[in-house]
Amino acid sequence: MTLNTELWNAKNSPTQTIDIDGTRFAYREFGPNTGVPVVFLHHFTAVLDDWDPRVIDGIGSERRVITFDNRGVGGSGGRTPTTVSAMADDAIAFIRALGLKQVDLMGFSLGGFVSQMIVTKQPTLVRRIILAGTGPAGGVGVGKITPTLLSDMLHGLLTLKDPKRYLFFTRTAHGKAAATDFMNRLEERTEGRVNPTSPWGVAAQIVAIRRWGAQDPMDLASIEHPVLVANGEDDRMLPTRSSFDLAHRLPNASLRIYPDAGHGGVFQYHERFVPQVLEFLR
């Protein structure tokens, strides 16, 4: 039976599960059933409900989109890995379990780290890659928990607001307005939401991120796939220069930098980003 995912959007797509060697992985699907699917890999602490509906529905207007919670995250079972390499292994197992022969990858932040490992481990599994708000292994400032990040997270706790409001956007008037719009969009789905990532899962991801930043640089020149690199011009979580580094070292990459935007620039500028992604994927 073929599921008509074209009727599903970010508000109503059901959360499905698939068992992989005894571990339950939660996922959602959107868009047409034809063509190469786009598998989304999300950021530190994120679960299925943390993808911007405008990005999901925008790319899903033309492409089959699959979002999932990796091991130990959100709606998925198991213990969260403490290395990016193990996260990539789980993502590959998930893609294979769905019976997919080839995919495009949309990796945001930590998901961008995982995307780089997936294409390194299984190059024929991947056709094209979008790397947003992310950086290379061993890059300058990558994997660092800075005083600025700690301050933004503490600010969120003290104001009882999601720290993404501060971490993902600039503190200009434009950035603050974009943050409010983004957080409101994340609340549009009111039913079938998944649990947040546990404190143990968050701790494991921090270890994985720090290890990624501390390891030796990868040979990105061996990744010959078409890559779209995107970021805001003032990323407080992963230095924007990391995006320039990726675009420089990847032999077949193009770069998009959005003004007055931070780590969440692709969400703030979704009206630009989505058409650019669709054109790139065509």
KOLTOR-364911 format. One line per field, with one value per residue: residue in three letters; residue number from 0; x, y, z of N, C-alpha, C in turn. Coordinates in pm, 1 decimal. Atoms other than C-alpha are relative to their C-alpha. Example, Ala and Ser with C-alpha at 12.3 -4.5 7.8 and 13.67 -1.06 7.14 Angstrom:
lodo <- c(ALA,SER)
tinu <- c(0,1)
nX <- c(89.0,-82.0)
nY <- c(-119.0,-119.0)
nZ <- c(0.0,-6.0)
caX <- c(1230.0,1367.0)
caY <- c(-450.0,-106.0)
caZ <- c(780.0,714.0)
cX <- c(90.0,-77.0)
cY <- c(120.0,109.0)
cZ <- c(0.0,73.0)
END
This chain:
lodo <- c(MET,THR,LEU,ASN,THR,GLU,LEU,TRP,ASN,ALA,LYS,ASN,SER,PRO,THR,GLN,THR,ILE,ASP,ILE,ASP,GLY,THR,ARG,PHE,ALA,TYR,ARG,GLU,PHE,GLY,PRO,ASN,THR,GLY,VAL,PRO,VAL,VAL,PHE,LEU,HIS,HIS,PHE,THR,ALA,VAL,LEU,ASP,ASP,TRP,ASP,PRO,ARG,VAL,ILE,ASP,GLY,ILE,GLY,SER,GLU,ARG,ARG,VAL,ILE,THR,PHE,ASP,ASN,ARG,GLY,VAL,GLY,GLY,SER,GLY,GLY,ARG,THR,PRO,THR,THR,VAL,SER,ALA,MET,ALA,ASP,ASP,ALA,ILE,ALA,PHE,ILE,ARG,ALA,LEU,GLY,LEU,LYS,GLN,VAL,ASP,LEU,MET,GLY,PHE,SER,LEU,GLY,GLY,PHE,VAL,SER,GLN,MET,ILE,VAL,THR,LYS,GLN,PRO,THR,LEU,VAL,ARG,ARG,ILE,ILE,LEU,ALA,GLY,THR,GLY,PRO,ALA,GLY,GLY,VAL,GLY,VAL,GLY,LYS,ILE,THR,PRO,THR,LEU,LEU,SER,ASP,MET,LEU,HIS,GLY,LEU,LEU,THR,LEU,LYS,ASP,PRO,LYS,ARG,TYR,LEU,PHE,PHE,THR,ARG,THR,ALA,HIS,GLY,LYS,ALA,ALA,ALA,THR,ASP,PHE,MET,ASN,ARG,LEU,GLU,GLU,ARG,THR,GLU,GLY,ARG,VAL,ASN,PRO,THR,SER,PRO,TRP,GLY,VAL,ALA,ALA,GLN,ILE,VAL,ALA,ILE,ARG,ARG,TRP,GLY,ALA,GLN,ASP,PRO,MET,ASP,LEU,ALA,SER,ILE,GLU,HIS,PRO,VAL,LEU,VAL,ALA,ASN,GLY,GLU,ASP,ASP,ARG,MET,LEU,PRO,THR,ARG,SER,SER,PHE,ASP,LEU,ALA,HIS,ARG,LEU,PRO,ASN,ALA,SER,LEU,ARG,ILE,TYR,PRO,ASP,ALA,GLY,HIS,GLY,GLY,VAL,PHE,GLN,TYR,HIS,GLU,ARG,PHE,VAL,PRO,GLN,VAL,LEU,GLU,PHE,LEU,ARG)
tinu <- c(0,1,2,3,4,5,6,7,8,9,10,11,12,13,14,15,16,17,18,19,20,21,22,23,24,25,26,27,28,29,30,31,32,33,34,35,36,37,38,39,40,41,42,43,44,45,46,47,48,49,50,51,52,53,54,55,56,57,58,59,60,61,62,63,64,65,66,67,68,69,70,71,72,73,74,75,76,77,78,79,80,81,82,83,84,85,86,87,88,89,90,91,92,93,94,95,96,97,98,99,100,101,102,103,104,105,106,107,108,109,110,111,112,113,114,115,116,117,118,119,120,121,122,123,124,125,126,127,128,129,130,131,132,133,134,135,136,137,138,139,140,141,142,143,144,145,146,147,148,149,150,151,152,153,154,155,156,157,158,159,160,161,162,163,164,165,166,167,168,169,170,171,172,173,174,175,176,177,178,179,180,181,182,183,184,185,186,187,188,189,190,191,192,193,194,195,196,197,198,199,200,201,202,203,204,205,206,207,208,209,210,211,212,213,214,215,216,217,218,219,220,221,222,223,224,225,226,227,228,229,230,231,232,233,234,235,236,237,238,239,240,241,242,243,244,245,246,247,248,249,250,251,252,253,254,255,256,257,258,259,260,261,262,263,264,265,266,267,268,269,270,271,272,273,274,275,276,277,278,279,280,281)
nX <- c(84.9,-75.3,58.6,13.0,-60.2,25.3,105.0,-55.7,-85.4,-67.1,98.1,80.2,-65.6,-3.9,-129.6,-10.5,-117.9,-57.1,-89.8,-129.3,-77.2,53.8,14.5,108.1,-31.9,119.6,-22.1,116.1,-21.0,76.0,-27.2,29.1,-69.5,-91.5,-129.2,-92.0,45.9,-89.9,-1.1,-41.3,-73.1,17.8,-102.1,-20.2,120.7,124.6,84.9,80.2,82.2,-84.0,-23.2,86.2,103.7,-9.6,-104.4,53.4,106.8,-52.3,-74.0,95.9,89.6,-52.7,-82.6,32.3,-81.7,5.8,-66.3,-1.1,-76.7,-102.5,1.7,-1.5,44.8,142.8,88.3,-73.8,-53.4,-143.7,-88.7,-61.4,-144.5,-88.7,-85.9,70.8,-12.3,105.7,126.2,8.0,31.3,143.1,74.3,-11.6,85.5,138.0,25.1,4.9,118.9,113.9,-11.7,-42.6,-125.8,-77.4,69.3,-63.7,-9.0,10.2,-55.5,-7.3,-79.5,-47.8,40.4,-98.6,-112.7,42.0,8.4,-135.5,-44.5,78.0,-49.4,-134.7,12.0,80.8,12.9,98.7,133.8,35.6,-5.3,-33.2,-3.7,12.1,-63.6,45.7,-39.4,-83.5,-141.8,-79.8,-68.9,-126.3,-1.0,-20.3,122.9,102.1,5.2,-35.6,107.1,-55.9,77.7,117.4,102.3,49.8,80.5,127.6,78.3,44.3,102.3,123.2,51.6,46.0,118.6,95.8,19.2,-86.8,-125.6,-16.4,34.3,-122.3,-112.8,15.7,31.0,-71.4,73.8,52.2,146.7,38.5,-25.5,96.4,129.5,-10.8,1.9,139.1,73.1,-45.7,51.3,144.3,20.0,-25.4,115.9,118.1,44.5,52.4,30.1,-96.4,-137.2,-84.7,-65.5,-129.9,-116.6,-26.9,-129.4,-106.2,-21.9,-67.4,-138.7,-69.8,-22.0,-108.1,-125.7,-22.8,-34.0,-135.8,-92.0,-5.7,-83.6,-137.0,-65.9,-76.8,84.5,27.9,-36.6,124.4,-21.6,44.9,146.1,19.1,142.8,44.9,33.0,43.9,-34.4,78.0,-8.9,13.4,-130.7,-46.6,37.0,-57.9,-20.3,-108.9,-45.0,35.2,-119.0,0.2,73.2,-94.5,-98.9,62.0,18.4,-132.8,-66.2,80.3,-31.4,116.5,91.3,38.6,20.1,100.8,-9.4,115.2,-36.0,66.8,55.5,-92.3,-2.1,126.4,22.0,80.3,139.1,34.2,12.5,58.4,56.2,-111.1,-68.8,75.0,-17.3,-138.5,-15.1,72.4,-77.1,-120.6,36.8,44.6)
nY <- c(-120.3,-124.0,-104.0,-128.3,-98.4,-135.4,-58.1,-26.3,-116.4,-3.2,2.7,122.0,124.5,90.5,51.5,143.8,61.8,117.6,71.4,32.9,82.2,-12.4,-139.8,-68.7,-131.5,-77.8,-83.4,-54.6,-18.3,-107.7,-23.0,104.4,127.0,22.7,-66.0,29.9,-64.3,-86.8,38.8,-111.6,35.4,-126.7,-63.3,32.7,6.7,-10.1,115.1,-17.6,-121.5,-119.6,-46.0,-111.2,45.2,-63.2,71.3,133.6,-6.2,-59.5,100.9,107.0,-33.6,63.5,115.7,83.4,-38.9,92.2,-44.1,107.9,-15.6,102.3,84.9,-64.9,-138.6,-21.6,115.5,123.0,69.1,24.1,-93.5,-95.7,20.3,-108.2,-40.0,-30.4,118.1,94.9,-59.6,22.4,141.9,17.0,-64.3,89.0,116.0,-46.0,-19.3,133.2,69.6,-49.6,54.3,-105.8,29.4,-123.3,-111.3,-128.9,-27.6,-136.6,6.5,-128.9,-4.1,135.7,81.2,-20.8,87.8,136.6,9.6,15.6,136.3,92.9,0.7,56.6,144.0,61.7,-103.9,30.6,-13.5,-142.0,-67.7,-140.1,-31.1,-137.0,-14.5,-129.6,-33.3,110.2,-19.4,120.4,56.9,-65.9,-138.8,-102.5,-36.6,103.9,87.9,-71.8,-54.6,-130.5,-77.1,-57.2,104.4,25.4,-115.5,6.9,110.0,-43.7,-102.5,71.9,63.3,-101.5,-66.8,106.8,-0.1,92.6,-68.6,-20.9,-139.1,-77.8,67.7,12.8,-126.4,-118.2,-78.6,-121.2,-2.2,95.4,133.6,30.1,25.5,130.2,101.1,16.1,67.1,139.0,73.3,16.2,104.4,130.3,35.0,20.5,138.5,10.9,138.6,100.7,-45.9,98.5,-48.9,-64.0,82.6,10.8,-56.3,95.0,-13.0,-127.8,16.1,82.1,-82.8,-95.2,74.7,23.8,-127.8,-37.0,91.5,-40.9,-119.3,28.4,100.9,-49.1,-36.2,102.3,-31.1,-38.1,-1.0,128.2,-7.2,-66.7,-23.2,-139.4,-40.6,-136.9,-42.0,-119.7,-44.8,-142.5,-67.3,-17.6,123.0,0.8,137.3,52.9,-121.5,-7.9,30.8,144.3,20.7,-36.3,107.4,113.0,-32.2,-6.3,130.6,95.4,-36.5,-28.1,-67.2,-140.1,-58.8,-104.7,-63.7,-89.9,-116.5,-21.7,130.1,82.1,144.2,38.4,-83.3,66.2,-9.8,-141.6,-32.6,116.7,-38.2,7.8,128.4,110.4,2.6,32.3,144.7,71.6,-16.1,82.7,142.2,33.6)
nZ <- c(0.0,8.0,-83.0,68.7,-88.0,50.2,-83.1,-131.8,-17.0,-129.3,-108.5,-15.8,38.1,-115.1,-42.9,24.7,-60.4,65.2,-89.7,59.1,-94.8,-135.1,-40.8,71.0,53.5,34.5,118.4,71.3,143.4,63.6,141.5,98.5,-19.6,111.8,-6.6,-109.6,-123.8,-75.4,-140.2,-85.4,-122.4,-72.4,-82.7,-140.2,-85.6,76.2,29.3,121.1,-3.0,4.6,137.4,41.0,93.1,131.6,73.0,27.5,99.9,122.8,75.2,25.6,110.9,121.0,-29.0,-115.7,-114.6,-113.1,-121.6,-99.0,-122.8,-6.6,-120.0,-129.9,12.9,22.1,3.1,28.7,-116.5,-5.2,-68.2,92.4,18.5,-42.6,111.7,124.4,85.6,-37.0,43.3,144.6,19.3,-27.0,108.4,116.4,-26.2,15.3,143.5,59.4,-48.7,77.4,135.0,91.6,67.7,6.9,-62.4,-21.4,-142.9,-49.7,-134.2,-68.8,-121.7,-27.7,114.3,104.8,-32.2,32.1,145.8,52.5,-28.2,82.9,138.0,-4.4,-20.8,104.9,103.6,104.4,-57.2,-0.9,129.5,-24.8,-142.7,-49.0,-131.2,-50.3,-135.7,-48.1,23.9,19.8,-115.2,-31.7,43.5,-102.9,-70.5,12.5,-115.9,-121.5,-83.4,-34.8,-97.0,67.1,8.3,-135.9,-38.5,71.9,-56.4,-132.7,22.9,30.3,-122.7,-94.4,53.7,30.6,144.1,71.0,31.7,144.4,26.5,-14.6,64.4,144.7,67.2,-45.6,-98.9,61.8,6.7,103.5,-51.4,-106.1,63.7,65.7,-105.8,-43.6,107.7,4.9,-115.8,20.9,100.2,-62.1,-82.1,85.1,-16.6,-136.9,-34.2,40.5,-20.8,-67.5,-120.7,22.0,-25.6,-143.3,-41.8,32.8,143.6,21.4,-44.5,99.1,118.5,-30.7,13.4,143.0,63.3,-42.6,66.8,140.8,8.1,-42.3,82.6,114.3,114.2,99.6,137.9,67.2,145.0,55.8,16.9,128.5,19.7,-7.4,-136.5,-24.3,-135.2,-32.7,-139.2,-24.8,-1.3,-138.5,-70.5,-134.2,-45.1,83.1,69.4,141.2,81.1,25.0,125.2,106.0,2.7,69.5,141.9,62.2,1.4,76.8,139.0,83.9,-92.9,14.5,-132.0,-17.7,-130.7,-14.9,-81.1,-129.1,-37.3,-74.6,19.6,63.2,118.2,103.8,-43.4,8.9,142.0,67.2,129.8,95.1,-12.5,60.1,145.6,32.8,-19.1,106.0,123.1,-16.4,7.3,135.8)
caX <- c(0.0,138.9,81.3,-45.8,198.1,104.0,-192.9,37.4,196.8,394.2,74.2,-80.1,177.7,144.0,440.5,535.2,784.0,1013.5,1200.9,1571.4,1743.2,1514.3,1523.8,1218.1,1287.8,1018.8,973.6,734.7,691.8,568.7,534.1,508.6,617.0,830.3,1193.8,1487.1,1372.3,1524.3,1619.5,1642.3,1897.3,1839.1,2024.9,2146.7,1854.8,1602.2,1312.6,1064.4,863.4,1160.7,1171.7,1034.3,697.2,769.3,1086.1,919.3,610.8,808.4,1048.1,766.2,574.8,802.2,1001.2,939.7,1067.6,1151.4,1227.0,1326.5,1451.9,1783.1,1859.2,1775.1,1620.1,1255.4,1022.7,1298.7,1422.4,1770.3,2065.7,2196.5,2542.8,2838.3,3007.3,2895.0,3020.2,2778.6,2494.8,2575.0,2568.2,2219.9,2101.8,2232.6,2055.7,1732.2,1757.5,1828.2,1540.6,1299.3,1419.7,1572.8,1849.8,1958.3,1871.9,1945.1,2050.0,1947.2,2174.8,2131.6,2395.1,2470.9,2278.1,2534.7,2811.2,2616.7,2555.4,2928.9,2990.5,2708.4,2843.2,3196.6,3086.6,2832.9,2900.8,2674.4,2379.2,2380.1,2301.7,2308.2,2363.7,2245.5,2464.2,2305.0,2445.8,2720.0,3094.7,3374.7,3536.0,3823.6,3720.4,3807.2,3538.4,3346.2,3231.3,3315.2,3077.7,3151.7,3049.4,2813.9,2632.7,2610.0,2477.4,2208.9,2101.9,2087.5,1890.1,1635.0,1604.3,1567.3,1303.5,1123.6,1168.4,1316.5,1689.2,1661.6,1508.3,1850.9,2084.3,1943.2,1881.6,2055.7,1956.0,1865.0,1502.4,1483.2,1637.2,1406.9,1099.9,1222.6,1277.7,919.5,782.7,991.7,890.7,524.5,557.6,698.8,377.0,146.2,136.8,-81.6,-141.9,82.2,391.1,685.9,870.4,1170.8,1519.4,1609.9,1890.3,2092.9,2042.7,2147.4,2462.1,2552.8,2509.1,2735.0,3006.6,2962.5,2978.5,3292.5,3457.2,3369.7,3532.8,3843.1,3910.0,4148.9,4004.1,3839.9,3943.4,3647.0,3806.5,3700.0,3330.5,3255.5,2876.9,2697.7,2664.3,2466.6,2613.5,2396.5,2414.1,2342.1,2618.4,2641.6,2615.8,2670.3,2667.0,2893.6,3108.1,2989.7,3348.7,3294.7,3044.9,3303.7,3552.8,3312.6,3236.5,3607.7,3712.5,3424.0,3507.9,3149.4,2989.2,2798.7,2743.0,2447.5,2490.5,2187.2,2220.6,2132.0,2080.7,2237.9,2244.3,1879.6,1929.1,1772.7,1454.4,1457.4,1500.0,1284.5,1124.9,1469.0,1612.2,1332.1,1337.3,1716.9,1701.9,1439.1,1642.5,1955.9,1777.0,1638.3)
caY <- c(0.0,341.8,614.2,945.0,1167.4,1463.0,1513.6,1539.9,1859.6,1966.3,1998.4,1659.7,1409.8,1103.8,989.7,645.7,399.5,133.8,-131.5,-164.7,-449.2,-404.4,-23.0,185.2,483.7,754.2,937.3,1142.3,1175.6,1457.0,1533.6,1325.0,961.3,1001.5,1095.9,1084.5,1148.0,1424.1,1296.6,1568.2,1539.6,1784.6,1991.7,1947.5,1858.9,1873.3,1633.2,1589.0,1891.6,2129.1,2148.6,2473.9,2394.5,2644.0,2453.7,2111.4,2208.2,2419.3,2143.0,1888.8,2077.8,1914.5,1644.6,1350.9,1466.3,1230.5,1355.8,1122.9,1110.7,931.1,676.7,796.8,1123.1,1236.8,960.4,705.0,442.8,332.0,517.7,832.7,773.3,979.2,1004.9,1154.4,842.1,620.9,865.6,834.4,454.6,473.4,715.0,482.8,187.6,390.3,487.9,127.7,0.4,219.2,42.5,357.9,311.1,674.5,993.7,1363.3,1491.2,1809.6,1838.5,2127.2,2196.4,1860.4,1704.3,1859.1,1675.9,1351.3,1421.5,1457.3,1120.6,949.3,1055.1,958.2,612.4,545.1,778.4,591.4,622.0,1001.7,1212.0,1574.9,1743.1,2061.4,2167.2,2445.2,2615.8,2357.7,2305.4,2059.8,1824.6,1992.8,2334.4,2653.3,2713.8,2398.4,2194.5,2465.4,2543.4,2915.4,3162.9,3319.5,2990.0,2927.3,3279.9,3234.3,2898.2,3045.4,3342.4,3099.1,2913.6,3231.2,3379.2,3044.2,3072.5,2829.5,2913.3,2877.9,3223.9,3355.6,3097.0,3093.4,3462.2,3798.9,4043.1,4315.9,4422.3,4215.9,3912.7,3934.0,3953.5,3653.1,3460.4,3524.0,3418.9,3100.3,2999.8,3059.9,2836.4,2555.3,2563.5,2521.5,2144.4,2078.0,1701.8,1397.8,1575.5,1373.6,1400.9,1631.0,1482.7,1359.7,1516.5,1197.6,1231.8,1597.1,1506.1,1237.0,1482.3,1735.5,1469.3,1385.5,1752.9,1816.5,1506.8,1624.8,1959.8,1799.1,1534.7,1568.3,1739.6,1513.0,1493.2,1687.6,1695.6,1333.8,1435.9,1514.2,1533.6,1862.2,2048.5,2359.4,2531.6,2791.4,3000.1,3336.8,3597.2,3602.7,3243.0,3237.4,2856.4,2749.4,3030.4,3144.9,3111.9,2734.9,2758.9,2940.9,2668.4,2395.0,2570.6,2619.4,2261.2,2077.7,2059.8,2091.8,2334.1,2660.8,2900.6,3111.2,3359.3,3549.2,3904.6,3998.8,3631.2,3374.0,2997.6,2973.2,3181.5,2916.6,2939.9,3318.0,3337.9,3038.1,3234.2,3249.5,2921.9,2689.1,2799.2,2779.5,2423.8,2315.1,2458.3,2287.2,1952.7,1972.4)
caZ <- c(0.0,-98.2,159.1,22.4,205.0,-15.3,219.2,519.9,642.8,947.0,1151.0,1082.3,958.2,1183.8,1386.3,1258.5,1404.8,1263.2,1458.6,1382.8,1569.4,1867.8,1881.9,1788.1,1561.0,1529.4,1200.0,985.5,608.8,386.3,16.5,-301.0,-312.8,-624.5,-668.0,-428.1,-67.8,143.8,489.4,755.9,1039.0,1318.1,1575.4,1931.4,2168.2,1881.2,1824.5,1539.8,1652.1,1629.0,1248.0,1109.0,945.0,665.3,569.8,599.8,400.9,154.7,54.4,84.4,-183.4,-441.9,-265.7,-34.3,304.9,592.0,941.7,1224.0,1580.1,1601.5,1874.1,2225.1,2102.3,2129.9,2019.3,1948.1,2191.8,2287.3,2432.2,2260.8,2108.2,2227.9,1887.3,1558.3,1382.6,1579.0,1508.9,1138.6,1163.7,1317.6,1047.6,775.6,939.0,950.9,582.5,484.7,700.2,502.9,187.8,38.8,-216.0,-238.3,-50.4,-33.8,309.5,489.9,793.0,1034.6,1303.3,1472.9,1183.8,950.4,1134.9,1095.5,726.3,662.7,828.1,637.8,299.1,403.9,517.5,240.3,-54.8,-297.9,-58.4,-95.2,-403.0,-279.9,58.0,230.1,524.8,730.6,1039.0,1074.3,1050.0,976.6,1227.4,1407.5,1277.3,1467.8,1729.9,1634.9,1934.3,2187.2,2473.6,2502.3,2775.8,2520.4,2468.9,2842.8,2895.0,2628.2,2773.9,3125.3,2993.6,2851.1,3181.5,3386.3,3155.1,3114.0,2738.5,2488.6,2457.3,2077.5,2087.7,2192.9,2042.4,1689.2,1620.9,1642.9,1914.1,1665.5,1624.3,1306.4,1475.4,1777.5,1553.9,1353.8,1677.5,1788.3,1449.9,1451.8,1804.5,1717.8,1411.0,1625.2,1828.7,1528.4,1571.0,1874.6,1856.0,1837.4,1965.6,2095.6,2425.1,2453.2,2458.1,2806.8,3012.3,2954.7,2579.2,2591.3,2786.5,2532.8,2245.5,2418.9,2443.0,2073.2,1971.1,2176.3,2028.9,1677.0,1743.0,1896.1,1631.1,1338.1,1029.2,772.3,407.8,272.3,-73.2,-112.8,-94.9,-457.3,-416.8,-487.0,-154.8,-61.2,246.3,424.2,741.1,896.9,897.8,1280.6,1406.4,1784.7,1813.6,1525.3,1384.9,1043.9,922.7,956.6,670.7,459.1,553.4,440.7,112.8,47.6,126.4,-39.8,-413.2,-540.4,-293.3,-314.6,-24.7,92.9,380.5,513.0,654.8,1013.9,1094.2,1321.7,1366.2,1259.8,946.3,721.0,930.4,955.2,576.4,488.6,203.6,38.1,164.4,50.3,-317.8,-315.1,-179.2,-430.7,-717.2,-584.3,-552.9,-906.1)
cX <- c(88.2,-70.9,-2.4,52.2,-21.9,-110.0,51.9,84.5,56.3,-97.8,-61.8,69.0,10.2,143.4,-1.5,123.7,44.6,100.0,127.6,83.3,-43.9,-15.0,-105.4,47.3,-129.1,30.5,-132.8,37.8,-93.3,28.5,-27.1,86.0,101.5,133.0,83.2,-46.9,107.5,-12.3,58.5,68.9,12.3,106.5,4.4,-129.0,-130.4,-71.0,-82.9,-73.1,80.9,38.4,-100.2,-104.3,12.2,107.5,-49.7,-101.2,49.4,74.2,-90.8,-99.0,45.1,68.5,-55.1,98.6,-19.7,77.2,-3.1,78.7,101.4,-3.1,7.4,-49.6,-151.4,-82.0,69.8,58.8,151.1,76.0,70.6,150.4,80.4,104.3,-87.1,3.5,-110.1,-137.2,-20.3,-33.6,-148.7,-84.5,3.8,-90.5,-146.9,-36.3,-13.5,-127.0,-126.2,3.6,45.9,137.8,90.9,-82.5,79.4,-2.2,-15.0,45.2,14.8,79.0,61.7,-35.9,92.8,125.8,-32.1,-5.5,138.2,52.1,-75.4,59.3,143.0,-4.4,-69.1,-21.6,-106.6,-143.5,-53.8,15.1,45.2,-14.3,-22.4,59.3,-30.5,45.7,92.0,146.4,74.3,59.9,132.1,8.3,16.8,-134.1,-110.5,6.0,34.0,-125.3,52.4,-83.0,-125.4,-113.1,-59.3,-89.8,-137.2,-88.7,-54.2,-109.9,-135.1,-62.1,-59.9,-127.3,-110.1,-36.2,99.1,129.8,26.2,-30.7,125.6,117.2,-4.4,-9.6,83.1,-87.6,-40.0,-152.8,-50.1,17.0,-99.2,-138.4,0.7,-4.7,-142.8,-81.3,35.0,-57.9,-150.8,-28.6,20.4,-117.4,-123.8,-52.2,-40.9,-27.8,110.8,143.7,79.5,63.8,130.9,113.2,32.6,131.8,117.1,32.3,73.8,148.0,81.5,29.0,111.0,136.0,33.6,44.2,142.2,104.3,16.2,92.1,146.3,73.2,77.7,-94.4,-17.4,50.2,-127.3,15.5,-46.6,-151.4,-28.2,-146.4,-30.3,-46.4,-43.8,27.5,-73.9,14.9,-37.6,137.6,57.1,-44.3,72.8,32.3,114.5,46.8,-32.0,120.2,11.8,-72.9,88.4,106.5,-54.6,-8.1,133.4,59.5,-78.5,10.8,-119.2,-108.8,-31.3,-42.4,-106.9,12.1,-109.7,33.3,-82.7,-69.1,107.8,-9.8,-126.0,-31.5,-86.7,-148.1,-47.4,-26.2,-57.5,-57.1,107.5,56.2,-73.4,11.3,143.0,26.3,-67.5,73.0,125.2,-31.4,-49.2,117.5)
cY <- c(125.0,108.4,132.5,110.5,143.2,69.8,38.4,126.0,-1.0,-7.3,-137.1,-129.9,-92.3,-40.8,-151.3,-54.5,-119.1,-62.7,-39.0,-71.9,24.3,141.9,67.0,139.2,68.7,90.2,51.0,18.4,107.5,-2.7,-118.6,-124.0,-30.2,69.9,-42.2,71.6,89.9,-38.1,114.8,-54.3,125.4,31.1,-55.4,20.4,-13.2,-134.1,31.9,133.9,128.4,43.9,109.7,-49.5,61.6,-69.2,-139.3,4.9,58.6,-101.9,-117.2,30.6,-66.6,-133.6,-80.3,34.1,-102.5,61.6,-114.7,40.4,-113.2,-68.6,82.4,142.8,3.6,-126.2,-131.6,-60.1,-13.3,108.9,88.1,-24.8,121.6,34.3,28.1,-120.9,-101.4,53.6,-21.5,-145.5,-25.9,60.7,-86.0,-121.0,36.1,14.6,-135.0,-74.0,45.0,-49.1,100.8,-31.5,121.7,114.2,128.9,25.3,148.9,-3.6,137.4,-15.1,-137.8,-93.9,17.5,-81.7,-143.1,-20.2,-21.5,-141.9,-101.6,-9.4,-53.7,-152.2,-70.2,99.5,-29.7,10.3,142.1,59.3,145.3,30.6,149.0,2.2,140.3,20.4,-103.3,26.0,-131.0,-50.8,72.0,144.8,97.0,39.3,-102.6,-91.2,66.9,47.5,131.0,69.0,61.9,-102.0,-28.0,114.1,-4.3,-111.1,37.8,105.0,-65.9,-62.0,104.1,70.2,-99.1,-0.9,-96.4,71.6,17.9,143.7,88.0,-59.7,6.7,132.4,114.5,77.0,136.3,-7.6,-103.3,-143.3,-40.1,-31.0,-136.3,-112.9,-26.9,-74.0,-148.6,-80.8,-20.9,-110.5,-139.3,-47.7,-30.6,-142.5,-18.5,-143.5,-92.4,44.1,-106.5,62.9,70.8,-98.3,3.1,66.7,-92.5,5.8,128.2,-11.4,-80.6,80.3,101.8,-68.4,-20.6,126.9,41.5,-89.6,35.9,120.4,-26.1,-95.7,64.4,34.6,-117.2,45.4,31.4,1.9,-129.2,-4.3,80.7,28.7,150.5,33.0,145.8,31.0,131.1,34.3,147.6,62.3,13.6,-118.9,-4.1,-141.4,-68.4,115.6,-3.0,-30.5,-150.0,-32.9,36.7,-109.2,-121.6,25.6,3.2,-139.1,-106.3,36.9,39.6,68.5,142.1,50.7,108.1,53.5,105.6,113.6,10.3,-127.7,-81.1,-146.5,-48.9,80.0,-65.5,-1.2,145.2,41.2,-117.2,34.8,5.1,-142.2,-111.7,-0.2,-33.8,-149.7,-76.5,9.1,-87.5,-148.2,-41.7,-37.1)
cZ <- c(0.0,80.3,-75.8,90.2,-47.5,80.9,137.8,-0.4,141.7,117.3,22.5,-38.9,121.4,33.4,-15.5,70.8,-83.2,95.5,-73.8,106.2,144.0,51.4,-86.8,-42.6,-42.8,-119.3,-55.4,-146.3,-54.4,-149.9,-89.4,22.1,-110.7,24.6,119.8,126.7,60.6,147.5,81.7,126.3,84.9,104.7,142.4,79.1,-78.8,-14.1,-123.9,-4.6,-11.8,-141.0,-34.4,-100.2,-139.2,-84.8,-38.3,-113.7,-131.8,-85.6,-34.3,-110.4,-129.7,26.0,116.8,111.3,111.6,115.5,100.1,122.9,6.6,137.3,129.6,1.3,-20.2,6.2,-25.7,126.9,-5.4,72.3,-102.5,-12.3,45.8,-106.5,-121.8,-92.8,30.4,-37.8,-149.3,-30.1,22.3,-111.3,-125.9,17.3,-17.1,-147.3,-69.4,41.4,-72.7,-144.3,-103.2,-57.6,-7.7,57.2,-19.2,150.5,27.5,146.0,60.3,129.5,28.5,-114.8,-119.3,23.4,-45.4,-151.1,-61.4,22.9,-84.8,-140.1,-6.9,10.4,-117.1,-114.6,-105.3,50.6,-17.0,-139.8,16.7,149.3,22.3,140.1,51.8,144.6,61.8,-33.0,-12.5,130.9,21.7,-41.5,116.1,61.1,-8.0,122.7,131.4,73.7,57.7,108.6,-61.6,-7.5,137.0,46.9,-66.0,56.6,137.6,-11.3,-29.1,123.3,94.2,-47.2,-36.7,-149.2,-64.4,-37.8,-149.1,-37.6,2.2,-78.1,-152.4,-73.6,56.6,98.0,-55.5,-0.5,-101.3,50.1,107.5,-57.7,-68.1,101.4,46.8,-104.7,-4.9,115.5,-10.8,-101.5,60.3,85.0,-83.2,8.3,145.8,41.9,-48.6,13.3,76.5,122.8,-33.5,27.8,148.7,35.8,-31.9,-149.8,-33.9,37.1,-101.2,-126.4,22.7,-14.3,-147.7,-71.6,35.4,-67.5,-147.2,-16.8,30.3,-93.6,-114.6,-115.1,-96.8,-137.2,-78.9,-152.0,-64.9,-19.5,-126.5,-31.0,-6.4,142.1,-0.7,146.4,28.8,147.9,7.3,13.1,141.2,84.5,134.1,47.6,-74.4,-87.4,-148.8,-89.4,-26.4,-129.6,-118.8,-15.7,-74.8,-150.5,-74.3,-18.1,-76.3,-148.1,-85.3,82.6,-43.6,136.9,-2.8,142.8,9.7,96.8,128.7,46.9,70.4,-37.7,-72.3,-125.1,-105.7,37.8,-8.5,-144.2,-78.3,-137.4,-108.7,-4.4,-72.5,-152.4,-42.3,14.1,-112.8,-133.3,3.1,-16.5,-137.4,-89.0)
END
